[in-house]
Amino acid sequence: MLLLVYIVLGSFALKRAATQRKRLGYFAAALLNYAFMLTIAWTHQPLGMFAMWSGGQGGIDAGKKWAL
């Protein structure tokens, strides 16, 4: 779903927006969407970076066992 949103935002940023200001806004939204998709991949949680704030057990180091 987020990939589809990213594609649509990128399409508007590259050719469909009427003004330069709108293109910049769509570009920024596409970058934020991409960054959120990266946090989902890193944390292995559907909420991405928001899993930390919601009490989820996700994180880059989730699942690793640390030896002392």
C-alpha positions as a printed Julia matrix, in Angstrom:
68×3 Matrix{Float64}:
  0.0     0.0     0.0
  2.76    2.43    0.92
  4.63    1.57   -2.26
  1.59    2.56   -4.3
  1.33    5.85   -2.39
  5.04    6.44   -3.01
  4.6     5.87   -6.75
  1.63    8.23   -6.97
  3.4    10.95   -4.98
  6.48   10.58   -7.16
  4.37   10.83  -10.29
  2.86   14.08   -9.07
  6.27   15.38   -8.03
  7.83   14.66  -11.41
  5.16   15.66  -13.92
  1.57   16.15  -12.77
  1.8    19.03  -10.28
  0.92   22.41  -11.73
  3.35   24.6    -9.81
  6.91   24.25   -8.56
  5.7    24.64   -4.97
  3.29   21.72   -5.31
  6.01   19.6    -6.9
  8.29   20.29   -3.95
  5.48   19.37   -1.55
  4.79   16.08   -3.33
  8.52   15.34   -3.42
  8.83   15.93    0.34
  5.79   13.72    0.98
  7.29   10.97   -1.2
 10.57   11.14    0.74
  8.75   10.9     4.07
  6.75    7.95    2.78
  9.96    6.24    1.65
 11.6     6.9     5.02
  8.62    5.33    6.77
  8.89    2.26    4.53
 12.55    1.98    5.56
 11.64    2.05    9.25
  9.15   -0.75    8.66
 11.89   -2.81    7.02
 14.43   -2.06    9.77
 12.13   -2.76   12.72
 10.19   -5.68   11.18
  7.04   -4.1    12.64
  4.0    -2.86   10.7
  4.08    0.4    12.64
  7.72    1.06   11.79
  9.25    3.73   14.0
  5.95    4.19   15.82
  6.24    0.67   17.27
  8.75    2.02   19.8
  6.23    4.57   21.07
  3.31    2.15   21.14
  5.14   -0.35   23.34
  5.98   -2.77   20.53
  9.02   -4.98   20.85
 10.49   -3.92   17.52
 13.78   -2.31   16.78
 16.89   -2.77   14.74
 18.33   -5.07   17.4
 15.09   -6.93   18.1
 15.6   -10.65   18.19
 19.31  -10.5    18.91
 20.56  -12.2    22.03
 23.35  -10.35   23.77
 25.93  -12.42   25.57
 27.7   -11.0    28.58
